[in-house]
Amino acid sequence: MVAQDSAKPPLVFAYYVTGHGFGHATRVVEVARHLILAGHDVHVVTGAPDYVFTTEIQSPRLFLRKVLLDCGAVQADALTVDRLASLEKYSETAVVPRETILATEVQWLKSIKADFVVSDVVPVACRAAADAGIRSVCVTNFSWDFIYAEYVMAAGHHHRTIVWQIAEDYSHCEFLIRLPGYCPMPAFRDAIDVPLVVRRLHKPREEIRKELGIREDVKTVILNFGGQPSGWNLKEEFLPSGWLCLVCGASESLELPPNFVKLAKDAYTPDLIAASDCMLGKIGYGTVSEALAYKIPFVFVRRDYFNEEPFLRNMLEFYQAGVEMIRRDLLTGHWGPYLEHAISLKPSYEGGINGGEVAAKILQDTAFGRSYAADKFSGSRRLRDAIVLGYQLQRVPGRDLSIPDWYANAENELGLRTGSPTALMSEDTFFKPSHPEDFEILHGDCMGLSDTMTFLKSLSELDVILVSGITEKLQKRERKAAAGLFNWEEEIFVARAPGRLDVMGGIADYSGSLVLQMPTREACHVAVQTCHPSKQRLWKHALARQNAKGQGPTPVLQIVSYGSELSNRGPTFDMDLSDFMDGEQPMSYENARSFFARDPSQRWAAYVAGTILVLMKELGVRFENSISVLVSSAVPEGKGVSSSAAVEVATMSAIAASHGLNIEPRQLALLCQKVENHVVGAPCGVMDQMASACGEANKLLAMVCQPAEVLGLVDIPSHIRFWGIDSGIRHSVGGADYGSVRIGAFMGRKIIKSMAAELLSQSTANGVTSDDLEEDGIELLETEASLEYLCNLSPHRYEALYVNQLPDKILGEAFLGNYADHNDPVTVIDTKRNYGVRAATRHPIYENFRVKAFKALLTSATSDDQLIALGELLYQCHYSYSACGLGSDGTDRLVQLVQVMQHSKHSREGEGTLYGAKITGGGSGGTVCIVGRNCLRSNEQIIQIQKRYEGATGYLPIVFEGSSPGAGRFGHLRIRRRLRLRSK
C-alpha cells in the first residue's frame, strides 16, 4: 500500500483515460485505487461506464467526469480497426475543437485545484496540463502517435499532422511510467518501468466455479472479445466435448447453445478469468496482463492494424502463455485443436503484478517534488525522435546495426531475435565457394552465394529441431511450424529472387518509360515441396478442418513466412487448394482479393498463394498434390526495394520448378505482376518483377515498360557506384498517394488524347491541306490521339501543345463526367477526390527522356562532367517526384545530405565523390538511390550521411550496396536431405 506522508497535505490528481476500450480504464482503476488509499483525491476523466470504477473503488475521494477527449481506434467489429475512420474520428473529436478543449481543460484543472495530471494516454491532457502550469506524467504501454502512424500511411498524408500534433502534446509530459509489453514511444523524454498493472482478485477460483455451478473436472474457456465479430453465430459444436464457454459482452438478445454461458455486463472478469482453464479473445493490455498474472493460457486472434499487438504478443509467448488461432477457424468453429493445445501449456510468468501500487507511489512522490526525469534530451530532440520513421516496425534480418536503439532494447529485454536466419553479408564474403554438406544438390548451382548457403543451412537446422524435439522457451513459432512443413526424405525445390534498387525510371514504368534497375544483394529464398495429400503433414487446425468436411485427404497449401515476430501478421497460412475453384473454373481475381482481405493479419499470403491462382488462370495449370512453402526474405519490407516482387518471383519460380513448368523470366515477371495487380490489389508497374526475374549482378537492367521489353543489360562502369539509403519512412505501392498519382497520369493521358483528337478534327473540319499543315504533323496528331503510353509523347510536343491545357487538379466526378474513364485497369477513380493531373502527367514524359540520357551517359567518356550530369539527372527526378506529391521529409533530408557532401569545400577542392540522389520506386518514403565515384572516400561519405541522418532523426538508416543475380540467372535448386545417422 502507498503510504502518505502525514506531514504533507492530500493531493488532487486529475487522471485522463483514453476512449479506446475498457482495458485502459481497468488499469487506471488499480493506480487510482492506491492513490485514494494513500489519502488523495482522484478525478477521473473518462468515457467508460461508472461500474468499471465503482465496482472496485467505493470512496468519496473518487470523482468521475464523463468527457471523451480522444477516440482511440474506431473498430468496425471486435477484430477490425477502420484506419481512415479512426483518423477522421480523432480529427473530429480532438483536432477540430482543440482550442476549445484546451481552454475548457485548463479552466477545469484550475477549478478542482489539481496538483498533478496523469494521462493514459490522452495526448491533449499533457498540453492542457502544461498550459495550466501543472506537471504531468503518462502511464501506458503504447502511445497514439505510434498507433496512428500506420493509419496515416494507409489513409494518405493529409492526416499526417495528427501524428505530429500528438507527438508534440506528449512531449509536454514530464516522463513516462512504462508498462510491460511496451511499444516504441520516443516522444517521451524518460521512462520508468513498473511491473504489470493487474486488477486484484475478489474471490478464489473454487468459489467462482461453485457460484457458476461448474464442476472442477469441466474444462472452461472464457470468451473475452469486448464484443463479437460481425456476423458471428456461436454453435454447440465449436467446443470440444465436455467443455463450457463463459461469454463476456454478449448482447441480451443473443441466444446461446447449452454449452455457452452468458455473463452479466458488469461481471468482474479477473475472477472469471482466473476461474477458467484458458481464455479465447483478442490481445490487449488487460487480457494479456491478467492471463500472465493468473497463469491462464490465452488463445488469441489477431486484430487488424493495431501496432500495440506485436509487443504484447511477444511477451505472452515469451512466458509460454499464448496460442494463436487464425480468424477463419474462429469464425467457422474449429476451436478444438487450439483449446486442447492451450491447456497443455504451463505459463511461466513470475514477475510482479503490483504495478498499480508502484505507479501510484511514483506519482505521489513526483507530485510532492521528487525528480525522476533524467532530462537527457532537449525538447526539440525529443520531438525529432517522436517523428522517427513513421513509427513503423522496421526490420532487416541479420543486420542488427541498422536497428534503432529503442527497437534493439525492446528486443534484447525479451531475449528475442527476429527475421530470417540470414548472415551478415560483407563485400568480401557475399560470394564464397562452399558446399552444403547436409543436402545433395540434384539440380542447379548455389553460385557461391552465401545467403543461399545460409538458407540451406537453416533448412538443415529445421530437421534438427524436428528430430530432437527442441522446446526451448524462445523457439519461435514460425520455426516450429517450418520444422514440420517438409518430408525430409523427399525432394525440395529452392528458388531465389533479389529485390531491386530503382536507379532511374521509378513510377514512370506504368506510363511506358525506359527504366534502369539494379538487383540488390538482399534476396528472398523460397523452398517448395509437393506431395500426395495423404502424405502431407498437416497442422492440427488444418487437419481438424479437413476432418470436419469428411472428404478424406485433399490438396492443402501450407505456408510459413519468416520474419513475422515484430509485425502484425501471422507467420503461417493454410488453405484447401479447392478454395481457389469456383465450380470447374478458377475463382475470379476479384473474389481472390476478397478471400485474402478477410483477415488482414494473413493478407500477406496473397503474394505467395496468389502465384498459384495466376498459374491456374493464365496457364491452365491444375494442382493435384498438396504444396508446402517456406518463405525467407532478407529484402526488407516497406523500404521501396521491391520486397513484394522478390517474394512473388521466388515463389512462382519454386512452384513452377516443383511442377515441371518451364517459364522464361520475362513471362514469369509478367505473371507475377498479375499477382500484385489482381490478387493483392496493388497498382504497381512491371519493372520490379522484371528486375527481380531478369536482372544480372552488377549490371543495370534496361527495359521499356511497354509492357516489358528488355533492351539489354547495361554495364556499370568500374569508376561508378550506386548505393541505396533507407529513410525509415515506410513505403507502400498500395498507399493512397501512389495510386492517386498513377490515376492522375492516366487522366492526363486521356485528356491529351482527347485534345489531340480535337486538334485533328479541327484540322479536317477547316479543310487544312498538307500545304497548310505538313503531313508529318497530321501523323503526329493521329499518333497522339491514340496514345497508348504517355512516355511515347516527347517533352517538346508536350510543352508545345498540351501543358497549358491540362488542369493542375481535377475532381474525380468532373473527370468522369467529361471523359467517362481513365482506362487504367488496376485503379479506380474516387468521385469525391481531387487528383493532381499536370505534375503526374509531366513526370513520366520527362523521366523517360532523363532515363535515356542517363543510359547514354553511362557509356560516355570517363570524366567529372559525366558524373555531374548523372547526378543532376537524379536530382531532377527527385524533385519531380516531390512535385507529384510523392516526396517525404526523410528522403528529402537524405538528398540534402548528399548535396551537402557534394558541395562541401573538401569535395570542391579535391576529387568529388558523391554526385546525386533521388527517391526511388513508388516514393512517399522508402529508399534514396545515390550515384558516386567508386572509391573509399565515397563509402566514408555514405557512412557520414548515415550518422548525420541518425543524429537528426534518431534512426540509423540501412545502406544497400552490391548486387546479385536475378531469379532467371539463378534458376532453381532441387535438393534432397542426405541420409545420416542420428543418435537415439
Buried (B, 14 or more C-beta within 10 A) or exposed (E): EBEBEEEEEBBBBBBBBBBBBBBBBBBBBBBBBBBBBBBBBBBBBBBBBEEBBBBBBEBEBBBBEEBBBBBBBBBEBBBBBBBBBBBBBBBEBBBEBBEEBBEBBBEBBEEBEBBBBBBBBBBBBBBBBBBBEBBBBBBBBBBBBBBBBBBBBBBBBEBBEBBBBBBBBBBBBBBBBBBBBBBBBBBBBBBBEBBBBBBBBEBEBEEBBBEBEBEEEEBBBBBBBBBBBEEBEBEEEBBBEEBBBBBBBBEEEBEBEEBBBBBEEEBBBBBBBBBBBBBBBBBBBBBBBBBBBBBBBBBBBBBBBBBBBBBBBBBBBBBBBBBBBBBBBBBEBBBBBBBBBBBEBEBEBEEBBBBBBBBBBBBBBBBBEEEBBEEEBEEEBBBBBBBBBBBBBBBBBBBBEBBBBBBEEBBEEBEBBBBBBBBEBEEEEBBEEBEBEBBEBEEBEBBEBBBBBBBBBBBBBBBEBBEEEEEEEEEBBBBBBBBBBBBBEEBBBBBBBBBBBBBBBBBBBBBBBBBBBBBBBBBBBBBBBBBEBEEBBBBEBBBBBBEEEEEEBBBBBBBBBBBBBBBBBBBBBBBBBEBBBEEEEBBEBEEBBEBBEEBBBBBBBBBBBBBBBBBBBEEEBEBEBBBBBBBBBBBBBBBBBBBBBBBBBBBBBBBBBBBEBEBEBBBBBBBBBBBBBBBBBBBBBBBBBBBBBBBBBBBBBBBBBBBBEBEEBBEBBEEBBBBBBBBBBBBBBBBBBBBBBBBBBBBBBBBBBBBBBEBBEEBEEEEBEEEEBEEEBBEBBEBBBEBEBBBBBBBEBBEEBBBEEBBEBBBBEBBBEEBEEBEBEBBEBBEEBBBBBBBBBBBBBBBBBBBBBBBEBBEEEEEEEBBBBBBBBBBBBBBBBBBBBBBBBBBBBBBEBBBBBBEBEEBEEEEBBBBBBBBBBBBBBBBBBBBBBBEEBBBEBBEBBBEBBBEEBBBBBBBBBBBBBBBBBBBBBBBBBEEEEEEE
